[in-house]
Structures are given as structure tokens and as C-alpha cells.
Amino acid sequence: MNLKKKKELAKKTLGVGKNRITLNREALSEIKEVITKQDIRDLKKEGMITLKPIIGRRKIKKRKTKRGPGKIKKKIDKRKQEYVKITRKLRDYIKMLKYQNKIDREFYRDLRKKIRMRVFKSKKYLKDYIENFLKNPELAKIDTQKKSKKPKTKSGKKKK
């Protein structure tokens, strides 16, 4: 007996694949008479239609294959675009201050370097830093000055 259509109906009704559905051989005549989805649900309750258990570990395999660094879908350009936005905004601001003669050329250069190094998260942090600098230029200059480097010497090596 060909019960493909009945299996298809059971598949749609029970929400599983057709390979998991098993039909009881003793009740084939009753299964053949099934027309509606409700009939299939009733036969499942009676035990004439059974479902095979899920076999295998496909989910675990899928998880393992989706782990590598090539599967991470982050937008790297997004971070760069944020960096570009912030740097442009901050550079415009310090340029304006320079033209208004609120900051000198050396301090302007130093601020540009710090902006490039992402020291300031936003314009607010930059304003706070500049305010503190203008209040106490001595303290800020200590921070901005380059520390004198000692010349490197080769220690421990002797010429033969």
C-alpha cells in the first residue's frame, strides 16, 4: 500500500520530517481512511502513528563549525567610521581654538597627536583637558613634555 499522501499530511500536522514518522502496520486500514489533520492527531494519541526520536549530534557539529574567526560578522568599517567622525570633530574644534589664539602652536601639535592616539573619547573630554591646561599650564606641560631618553648601551658584551 502506498501511503505517501498520508505521511505528508502527518508531516505537516505534527511538524516533523517524513523520515521520523512511522506507521503501525497492523492499523494500515485505519490510517488509509484518514482525511483530516484532526484524524492524524487522534491516531497519534492512540499510538498508530509514532515518531522516531531525534538521532545524532548535528546541532553540536553545527556549533563547532560556526566558531572560527572567519565566521565573526562584525563590521570593522563601523569602528573606523566612528574614529574618523570623532577625529574630524575634535580637529575642527582645536583648529578653531588655534585661530582664535586660545591655544599656541606647540599645544595644538600636542593635541593633534593625542587625538590621533584616541586619548579623548569625545569633545567634552577634550574641552575638560584644555580647561585644565589653561588653568595650570605647568602641570599640563609636565604631562606633554617628552621624557629624555638615555642612550642605549650594550651591556654585558665584551669585545674579544
C-alpha positions in Angstrom: 0.0 0.0 0.0 1.2 3.5 -0.9 0.6 5.9 2.0 2.8 8.8 0.8 0.0 11.4 1.0 -0.9 10.3 4.5 2.7 10.6 5.6 2.8 14.1 4.0 -0.3 15.1 5.9 1.2 13.7 9.1 4.4 15.6 8.5 2.6 18.9 8.1 0.3 18.2 11.1 3.0 17.1 13.6 5.7 19.4 12.3 8.4 16.8 11.8 10.2 15.3 8.9 8.7 12.4 7.0 11.6 10.1 7.9 10.7 10.4 11.6 7.1 9.3 11.1 6.4 5.5 11.4 3.0 4.0 10.7 1.8 0.9 12.6 1.5 -2.0 10.2 -1.5 -3.5 12.0 -3.5 -0.3 11.7 -2.9 0.5 8.0 -6.5 0.1 7.1 -7.5 2.8 9.6 -4.6 5.1 8.5 -5.8 4.7 4.9 -9.2 6.2 5.8 -7.7 9.3 7.4 -8.7 12.6 5.7 -8.2 15.5 8.2 -5.4 16.7 10.4 -7.5 16.0 13.5 -7.8 12.4 12.4 -4.0 12.2 12.4 -3.7 13.8 15.8 -6.2 11.2 17.1 -4.2 8.3 15.6 -1.0 9.7 17.2 -2.7 9.7 20.6 -3.9 6.1 20.0 -0.3 5.1 19.1 -1.0 4.1 15.5 1.3 6.8 14.3 4.6 7.2 16.2 7.6 9.5 15.9 11.2 8.3 15.9 13.5 10.1 18.3 16.0 12.6 17.1 19.3 10.8 16.4 22.7 12.3 16.1 24.5 15.4 17.2 24.1 17.7 14.3 23.5 20.8 16.4 26.8 20.3 18.2 28.6 19.9 14.9 27.0 23.0 13.5 28.0 24.9 16.6 31.6 23.8 16.3 31.8 24.7 12.6 30.4 28.2 13.3 33.1 29.2 15.8 36.2 30.2 13.8 37.4 33.8 13.4 36.2 33.8 9.8 32.6 33.4 10.9 32.5 36.5 13.1 30.4 39.0 11.2 31.3 42.3 12.8 31.6 45.5 10.7 35.2 46.6 11.0 34.4 49.7 8.9 32.0 50.8 11.6 34.8 51.3 14.2 36.9 53.1 11.6 34.0 55.4 10.7 33.4 56.2 14.4 37.1 57.0 14.7 37.0 59.3 11.6 33.9 61.1 12.9 35.4 61.8 16.3 38.9 62.8 15.0 37.4 65.2 12.4 35.2 66.8 15.0 38.0 67.3 17.5 40.5 68.5 14.9 38.0 71.1 13.7 37.5 72.3 17.3 41.2 72.7 18.1 41.7 74.4 14.7 39.1 76.9 15.7 40.8 77.5 19.1 44.1 78.0 17.3 42.7 80.6 15.0 41.1 82.4 18.0 44.6 82.4 19.6 43.3 80.5 22.7 46.0 77.8 22.3 49.5 78.1 21.0 51.1 76.2 18.2 53.0 73.7 20.3 49.9 72.8 22.4 47.9 72.5 19.1 50.5 70.0 17.8 50.4 68.0 21.0 46.6 67.9 21.0 46.6 66.6 17.4 48.9 63.8 18.4 46.7 62.9 21.4 43.6 63.0 19.2 45.3 60.6 16.8 46.1 58.3 19.8 42.4 58.3 20.8 43.1 59.9 24.2 39.9 61.8 24.1 36.6 59.9 23.8 34.6 62.9 22.9 34.6 66.7 22.6 33.7 67.0 26.2 36.8 65.2 27.4 38.9 67.4 25.1 37.3 70.6 26.5 38.0 69.5 30.0 41.6 68.7 29.2 42.1 72.1 27.5 40.4 73.9 30.5 42.8 72.2 32.9 45.7 73.1 30.7 44.7 76.8 30.6 44.2 76.9 34.4 47.5 75.1 35.2 49.9 75.2 32.3 52.8 74.0 34.4 51.1 70.7 35.4 49.9 70.0 31.8 53.3 70.7 30.4 54.9 68.1 32.6 52.4 65.7 31.1 53.0 66.7 27.5 56.8 67.0 27.6 58.8 64.2 26.2 60.9 62.5 28.7 64.6 62.5 28.0 65.7 59.1 26.8 69.0 57.7 27.9 71.3 56.4 25.2 71.2 52.7 24.9 74.4 51.0 25.7 75.4 47.4 25.0 75.9 46.0 28.5 77.3 42.6 29.1 79.0 42.2 25.8 82.8 42.3 25.6 84.9 42.5 22.5 87.4 39.8 22.1 
